[in-house]
Every structure is written in structure tokens, then in C-alpha cells.
Amino acid sequence: MERTESGWQARLRPRGAGRFLSAGFMLLWLCIWACGEAFVTWLLVRGAIALVTGEPPGAGREPLQWGPALAIGAFLIAWLAFWTLGGIIAIRELLRLTWSEDVLIARSDGLTLSRRLGPFRPRRELAKQDLRWITLRPRAGALVAETATATVELTSLWTREERGELAALLRREYHLEERASGAAVLPLGWQEIITPEGVPALVVDLAHRATQARVAGGVGVLFATIAAVLTVDATRDPSRFPLAALAVLATVLLAWGTLWLARGRVEWRIGNGRLTLQRRYGPGLRELFEARALELTMSTDGDGDEWFALVAVASTSSPPGRAGRHSRRRVHHAMNDAAAPRRLGEWLAARADLPFADRATRETREAEFVALRGELARAGAFGRRVSGWLDKLEQLRKR
């Protein structure tokens, strides 16, 4: 890290001999990935040629039937799409381990992130006024910048301690501790609308839902074509009725999903001191739930990933974080990223005049942990033993 004419600059590169072991394993997996990619692509090309020409796909084999061939081809295309995505992620990780560099420049008007990943050099600018906080992710320890709308990962290179020092330096450089939080901003992916009844409501971005409807409709047309071919084929060979029935069922489900995306939606109607969940489909409207408070909670799944959820609570008199299941509705959730649910909670709290409790901060979690240990210690001998186990686990976590 050094001070330059442009501002503080930090150049981060991968270090440590252990990364080469991970890179070797990744390279071996990519060899297997390339073999699978080539084999399935060859199967698809060979099958397409056999269908178009009407010739058998190999010596001693019968010509392909349109119905089963289309069904198998659709499955292979879907599998190949996910397999290709997995390979791209693995290649990116291999480059990050062996051929990467992150350059952060703290300028007077904003933060510049220049990232080299192999031959690629993407660049991103974060305006100073958009920066809310710079910190480390709780689990992975990556350096992230929280903006008004999202959390941006800056780097995962260097050690956790060095990234912590860099986070503290950047916070001082931009005076983030001193700056006011400012007006609440609606995160990306959400939209405030005026309903046909003339009241404001919060919905998922309507343009995004329209895109989803078009994609679902296109996939539905493809499955409808496959279902039609399989149904005609099944009239000649009754043994293929189960496959035709599955294709028809998939077509019906896709058609229902397309109609729901195009004509229906879930809305959070914004009132004064209340938030009402309602479901709309065409001209029909049904109220489902009414909330008087908001909470941001955090939970951990079996893989150790942290989930942050913005929850609407029916009553402000419920104990913190312990409202019953039927008196709570989840508004939004995100994995390993508290920025979007927190910003949405702040916006809703300001817009609907609701109390908002942020229970996902480290201080709140530690206070709840201490309170839980106190309750266990007062619960008897077994509770005191469990409390002692929790103390040991907490000490190991801090180490």
C-alpha cells in the first residue's frame, strides 16, 4: 500500500504455496470437465445430424424417433448449460489462484477497482457519495464495499488481517465513520408503484418479471412442441405414453408460471404505520398479511453460508426475534450479503413509518448470545453444562 498522486493505492496478488495445491486439483477437474463437455456436445451434434438426414446414428442401429430424441436432446442441452457454467467458474478460480491481481485506488471522488484475471482486466468505479461502509465478510473474510444498492466485493487476496487493515484505512480515507447514513435508497430489483386502487405498493421490478415471463414462455413453447411430437408418437407406440404425459405436465406448469409472471404478482401495500401483503392476479386482489414492524435476521445453513432475511412482523409487542411463525412474513433474503435486505428495511421503515430492528449486526448477535448463555446458566445443571460448551466453542471461534 502506498500514497500516489491519484490517492491511496493497494496492489494485491495471490500468495502462499498452498494455492498451488488447490490449483492442481482445479486443473485436474477441468480436464474431466473438458472431456464431458466434448462428449455431450458430440452426442448432440451426432443426434441432430441423424434426425435431419433420417439416417441411423451408428452402424447396426435404428433411425431415431423424433419424440424420444427431442426429449433426450432437451435434457442434454440443460445438462450441458449447467456443466459449462461450472467449468467457467472453475476456470475463473484457477486464474484467481495463479494469475490475478487486484488494484484499489482510493481517489478523492471515489474508489477504483482494477482487477486482472488472466488476460482479462475489468475495471469498476464506485462514487464516493455511494459508499456506505467498507468491511470484511463475516465468513470468507473478503473485503467488500456496501453501497446504497448492493454489496461489491473488492478483493479476497492477501490475508484476512491485511484485508482488515486495508478496510480500516479506506474507512478513514472516506470518513465513513463520520458520514451520516443519508436518505434511505430502494435497492436494485425493487420498484414502488401506484396500484389500480390508487395506493403506493412495493413490488419486484416489473421489467424483470416481464423478462422472466418471456423466457418462461419461450421454454414453454419448446416443451409444448416436444409434448405434441411425443403425444403423436405415443398414439403409435403406447409404451411412450408416460414420457408424453411428463412432457404435457411440464408444458402445463410452464404455461401456469408464464401466466402468473405476466398477470400476477405479490405486493406490499404501504400504509401509515403498517405494511400489507396482498396477492394480485388480473383484476382480482386478496389480502394475506399485515405487518407493524420489520426485522433483519441472520441464520446459518448446513454449508456454513449466512442468510440475511428482512422479515415483516405482525406485532411490535412480540419478543425480539421470537414472533410466531404465523405472525411473520419474509420480505427479502440474500446469502452472505446483508446490504440489500438492510437497505430495503431502511427504505420501508422510512416510507411506511415502521420500527426497524437490525438483529444481524455483530453487536446484536453477541448480546443475544450472552443472553442465551445467561438463560441456560439459570436453567439448572444441564443448562450450565451447555453454557460451558458454548463458551468453549466461542473461544475456539475467536482463535
C-alpha positions as a printed Julia matrix, in Angstrom:
399×3 Matrix{Float64}:
   0.0     0.0     0.0
   1.31    3.44   -0.87
   0.2     7.01   -1.37
   0.27    8.1    -5.02
  -0.77   11.23   -6.89
  -4.2     9.68   -7.5
  -4.67    8.62   -3.86
  -4.02    5.59   -1.69
  -3.16    2.59   -3.87
  -3.06   -1.06   -2.86
  -1.82   -3.82   -5.17
  -2.91   -7.28   -4.08
  -1.6   -10.55   -5.54
  -2.19  -14.2    -4.52
   0.37  -15.56   -2.06
   1.19  -18.81   -0.28
   2.34  -22.21   -1.51
  -0.99  -23.83   -0.59
  -2.7   -22.18   -3.53
  -0.74  -24.35   -5.97
  -2.25  -27.49   -4.43
  -5.73  -26.06   -4.95
  -4.77  -25.0    -8.47
  -3.56  -28.53   -9.28
  -6.83  -30.04   -8.13
  -8.74  -27.44  -10.14
  -6.67  -28.24  -13.25
  -7.4   -31.96  -12.87
 -11.12  -31.26  -12.53
 -11.04  -29.05  -15.63
  -9.53  -31.91  -17.66
 -12.51  -34.09  -16.66
 -14.82  -31.16  -17.4
 -13.4   -30.76  -20.92
 -13.91  -34.47  -21.65
 -17.55  -34.28  -20.5
 -18.13  -31.06  -22.46
 -16.74  -32.58  -25.67
 -18.61  -35.89  -25.3
 -22.05  -34.37  -24.71
 -21.53  -31.82  -27.49
 -20.59  -34.7   -29.84
 -23.75  -36.6   -28.82
 -25.94  -33.58  -29.55
 -24.35  -32.88  -32.93
 -24.5   -36.52  -33.97
 -28.13  -36.8   -32.88
 -29.09  -33.61  -34.74
 -27.46  -34.89  -37.95
 -29.25  -38.23  -37.61
 -32.64  -36.5   -37.13
 -32.17  -34.17  -40.1
 -30.9   -36.83  -42.52
 -33.07  -39.66  -41.25
 -30.05  -41.99  -41.13
 -29.19  -44.19  -38.13
 -26.75  -42.58  -35.65
 -24.45  -45.59  -35.93
 -23.91  -48.89  -37.66
 -26.47  -51.53  -36.73
 -28.84  -49.03  -35.07
 -32.34  -47.95  -35.96
 -33.12  -44.38  -37.12
 -34.0   -42.01  -34.3
 -37.62  -41.34  -33.41
 -38.49  -37.64  -33.12
 -40.29  -37.86  -29.78
 -37.67  -39.63  -27.61
 -34.83  -37.88  -29.44
 -36.24  -34.41  -28.68
 -36.81  -35.29  -25.01
 -33.28  -36.65  -24.57
 -31.85  -33.69  -26.52
 -33.63  -31.17  -24.27
 -32.22  -32.91  -21.17
 -28.69  -32.96  -22.61
 -28.88  -29.27  -23.54
 -29.97  -28.34  -20.0
 -27.21  -30.53  -18.51
 -24.61  -29.02  -20.85
 -25.64  -25.48  -19.86
 -25.04  -26.17  -16.14
 -21.85  -28.13  -16.88
 -20.5   -25.23  -18.95
 -21.32  -22.76  -16.18
 -19.45  -24.93  -13.67
 -16.42  -25.01  -15.95
 -16.41  -21.23  -16.33
 -16.48  -20.82  -12.55
 -13.61  -23.32  -12.17
 -11.51  -21.54  -14.83
 -12.09  -18.24  -13.06
 -10.97  -19.74   -9.74
  -7.85  -21.25  -11.35
  -6.91  -17.87  -12.79
  -7.54  -16.21   -9.43
  -5.14  -18.63   -7.72
  -2.33  -18.39  -10.27
  -2.65  -15.29  -12.46
  -4.51  -12.43  -10.85
  -4.03   -9.02   -9.29
  -6.4    -6.52   -7.68
  -5.52   -2.83   -7.63
  -7.53   -0.49   -5.4
  -7.11    3.27   -5.77
  -8.82    5.49   -3.21
  -9.3     8.76   -5.1
 -10.86   11.92   -3.72
 -14.06   11.38   -5.73
 -14.41    7.62   -5.4
 -12.88    4.17   -5.31
 -11.43    2.48   -8.41
 -11.16   -1.3    -8.6
  -8.95   -2.66  -11.39
  -8.91   -6.43  -11.46
  -6.65   -8.62  -13.57
  -7.86  -12.18  -14.06
  -5.62  -13.86  -16.6
  -5.85  -11.88  -19.84
  -9.0   -10.09  -18.67
  -8.82   -6.68  -16.96
 -12.25   -5.49  -15.83
 -12.49   -2.09  -14.12
 -15.13   -0.67  -11.82
 -15.72    2.78  -10.34
 -17.55    3.42   -7.06
 -18.53    7.03   -6.46
 -17.66    8.46   -3.05
 -21.24    9.52   -2.32
 -22.47    5.94   -2.93
 -20.14    4.35   -0.37
 -21.85    3.44    2.91
 -19.35    1.11    4.6
 -16.21   -0.95    3.87
 -15.69   -4.14    5.85
 -14.94   -7.89    5.67
 -17.5   -10.6     5.05
 -18.12  -12.47    8.31
 -17.34  -15.95    6.96
 -14.97  -15.74    3.99
 -13.31  -12.51    5.07
 -13.4   -10.93    1.61
 -13.09   -7.14    1.52
 -16.41   -5.63    0.44
 -17.88   -2.17   -0.06
 -21.51   -1.59    0.86
 -23.22    0.92   -1.41
 -26.73    2.29   -1.4
 -27.99   -0.58   -3.54
 -25.66   -3.58   -3.21
 -22.5    -5.09   -1.75
 -19.46   -5.06   -4.07
 -16.6    -7.49   -3.43
 -13.32   -5.61   -3.71
 -10.81   -8.41   -3.16
 -10.24  -11.76   -1.47
  -6.44  -11.71   -1.87
  -3.88  -11.2     0.93
  -4.53  -12.49    4.44
  -7.64  -11.69    6.48
  -5.63   -9.48    8.87
  -4.14   -7.46    6.0
  -7.55   -7.02    4.39
  -8.83   -5.81    7.77
  -6.08   -3.17    7.89
  -6.94   -2.1     4.35
 -10.64   -1.82    5.28
  -9.8     0.42    8.25
  -7.56    2.59    6.05
 -10.28    3.02    3.42
 -12.9     3.88    6.06
 -10.61    6.6     7.4
  -9.83    7.85    3.9
 -13.53    8.36    3.13
 -14.56    9.33    6.7
 -17.24    6.66    6.68
 -17.49    6.61   10.47
 -18.34   10.32   10.44
 -20.66   10.47    7.45
 -24.37   10.3     8.06
 -26.19    7.32    6.64
 -28.23    9.67    4.42
 -31.65    9.1     2.96
 -32.81    5.51    2.57
 -32.47    4.23   -1.01
 -34.55    1.49   -2.6
 -32.21   -1.38   -3.63
 -31.94   -2.63   -7.18
 -34.55   -5.19   -8.19
 -37.43   -3.44   -6.39
 -39.91   -0.83   -7.53
 -42.53    1.41   -5.94
 -45.78    1.59   -7.91
 -49.24    3.04   -7.58
 -51.83    0.26   -7.59
 -55.13    0.47   -9.52
 -56.73    1.38   -6.18
 -54.52    4.49   -6.03
 -52.24    3.48   -3.12
 -48.43    3.0    -3.14
 -47.0    -0.51   -3.04
 -43.62   -2.22   -3.2
 -43.12   -4.92   -5.86
 -40.3    -6.8    -7.52
 -39.08   -4.85  -10.56
 -41.84   -5.22  -13.18
 -39.38   -5.1   -16.09
 -37.51   -8.03  -14.56
 -40.74  -10.0   -14.18
 -41.65   -9.27  -17.81
 -38.29  -10.68  -18.92
 -38.89  -13.77  -16.79
 -42.34  -14.19  -18.37
 -40.86  -14.03  -21.87
 -38.18  -16.6   -21.02
 -40.72  -18.92  -19.39
 -43.0   -18.53  -22.4
 -40.19  -19.41  -24.81
 -39.27  -22.51  -22.84
 -42.98  -23.39  -22.64
 -43.3   -23.24  -26.44
 -40.31  -25.59  -26.75
 -41.82  -28.07  -24.29
 -45.23  -27.78  -25.98
 -43.6   -28.76  -29.29
 -41.87  -31.71  -27.67
 -45.11  -32.73  -25.94
 -47.02  -32.61  -29.25
 -44.43  -34.78  -31.0
 -44.35  -37.27  -28.11
 -48.16  -37.44  -27.99
 -48.4   -38.23  -31.7
 -45.63  -40.8   -31.29
 -47.43  -42.36  -28.32
 -50.56  -43.0   -30.42
 -48.44  -45.39  -32.46
 -46.48  -46.84  -29.55
 -48.46  -46.91  -26.24
 -45.26  -47.63  -24.26
 -44.28  -44.0   -24.76
 -47.36  -42.57  -23.04
 -45.52  -41.97  -19.69
 -42.88  -39.84  -21.44
 -45.58  -37.92  -23.32
 -47.5   -37.38  -20.07
 -44.4   -35.93  -18.37
 -43.87  -33.55  -21.3
 -47.51  -32.43  -21.16
 -47.24  -31.88  -17.38
 -44.08  -29.78  -17.83
 -45.86  -27.73  -20.51
 -48.84  -27.08  -18.23
 -46.58  -26.0   -15.36
 -44.6   -23.66  -17.61
 -47.83  -22.19  -19.01
 -49.11  -21.57  -15.47
 -45.79  -19.96  -14.47
 -45.83  -17.73  -17.55
 -49.37  -16.55  -16.82
 -48.51  -15.85  -13.17
 -45.42  -13.83  -14.15
 -47.4   -11.9   -16.79
 -50.67  -11.26  -14.92
 -50.0   -11.87  -11.25
 -47.71  -10.51   -8.58
 -47.25  -10.15   -4.83
 -47.41   -6.59   -3.46
 -46.55   -4.96   -0.16
 -49.09   -2.15    0.19
 -47.54    0.8     2.01
 -49.65    2.48    4.67
 -49.03    4.8     7.58
 -47.56    2.57   10.3
 -48.5    -0.66    8.54
 -47.43   -2.86    5.65
 -49.98   -5.16    3.97
 -49.06   -8.21    1.91
 -51.51   -8.8    -0.94
 -51.69  -11.08   -3.97
 -52.97   -9.73   -7.27
 -53.94  -11.73  -10.36
 -55.52   -9.74  -13.15
 -58.37   -7.74  -11.61
 -58.5    -9.97   -8.51
 -56.9    -8.94   -5.22
 -56.51  -10.81   -1.94
 -55.0    -9.54    1.32
 -52.78  -12.09    3.08
 -50.97  -10.43    5.99
 -50.5    -7.14    7.82
 -47.24   -6.11    9.49
 -46.48   -3.4    12.06
 -42.68   -3.83   12.36
 -39.62   -5.01   10.45
 -36.62   -7.12   11.49
 -33.35   -8.05    9.83
 -32.27  -11.51   10.96
 -29.33  -13.79   10.22
 -29.15  -17.6    10.12
 -26.56  -20.16    9.03
 -27.29  -23.15    6.82
 -25.64  -26.57    6.81
 -22.87  -25.4     4.47
 -21.93  -22.52    6.76
 -23.41  -19.86    4.47
 -25.0   -16.88    6.19
 -28.53  -15.93    5.17
 -29.82  -12.43    5.88
 -33.6   -12.02    5.82
 -35.83   -8.98    6.07
 -38.91  -10.11    7.99
 -42.23   -8.31    8.43
 -43.68   -8.83   11.92
 -47.37   -8.55   12.72
 -46.99   -7.05   16.2
 -44.43   -4.8    17.86
 -45.15   -6.44   21.23
 -43.57   -9.79   20.24
 -40.24  -10.6    21.94
 -37.26   -9.62   19.76
 -36.68  -12.22   17.08
 -39.22  -14.63   18.59
 -42.5   -13.82   16.92
 -44.57  -16.85   15.97
 -44.35  -18.35   12.51
 -47.85  -17.2    11.57
 -47.11  -13.63   12.62
 -44.07  -13.25   10.33
 -43.57  -12.97    6.58
 -40.24  -12.8     4.78
 -39.92   -9.77    2.5
 -36.46  -10.42    1.04
 -33.41  -12.57    1.77
 -29.85  -12.86    0.47
 -26.9   -15.2     1.05
 -23.68  -13.78    2.54
 -24.84  -10.24    1.79
 -26.71   -8.11    4.3
 -26.62   -4.89    2.26
 -29.72   -5.37    0.08
 -32.06   -6.65    2.86
 -30.79   -3.94    5.22
 -31.27   -1.15    2.66
 -34.73   -2.43    1.83
 -35.62   -2.5     5.52
 -34.39    1.05    5.99
 -36.36    2.23    2.97
 -39.58    0.5     4.05
 -39.21    1.74    7.63
 -38.88    5.33    6.42
 -41.58    5.05    3.76
 -44.22    3.28    5.89
 -43.2     4.74    9.29
 -42.44    1.32   10.79
 -39.96    0.36   13.53
 -36.96   -1.5    12.11
 -34.76   -3.74   14.29
 -31.4    -4.74   12.79
 -30.6    -8.02   14.55
 -27.86   -9.04   12.09
 -25.11   -6.78   13.44
 -22.22   -8.33   15.32
 -23.07   -6.4    18.5
 -26.69   -7.62   18.46
 -25.67  -11.24   17.85
 -23.14  -11.12   20.66
 -25.72   -9.61   23.02
 -28.25  -12.34   22.12
 -25.54  -14.98   22.63
 -24.76  -13.61   26.09
 -28.47  -13.55   26.95
 -28.86  -17.17   25.78
 -25.93  -18.27   27.93
 -27.46  -16.49   30.91
 -30.8   -18.28   30.41
 -29.03  -21.64   30.14
 -26.99  -20.96   33.27
 -30.24  -20.35   35.19
 -31.89  -23.48   33.8
 -30.12  -25.97   36.08
 -27.08  -28.26   35.97
 -27.58  -29.39   32.39
 -28.1   -25.79   31.22
 -24.88  -24.71   32.96
 -23.0   -27.52   31.23
 -24.36  -26.48   27.82
 -23.43  -22.86   28.62
 -19.87  -24.02   29.32
 -19.74  -25.83   25.98
 -20.9   -22.68   24.24
 -18.15  -20.68   25.97
 -15.53  -23.12   24.7
 -16.93  -23.02   21.17
 -16.88  -19.21   21.22
 -13.24  -19.21   22.36
 -12.31  -21.62   19.56
 -14.16  -19.44   17.01
 -12.26  -16.32   18.09
  -8.93  -18.18   17.8
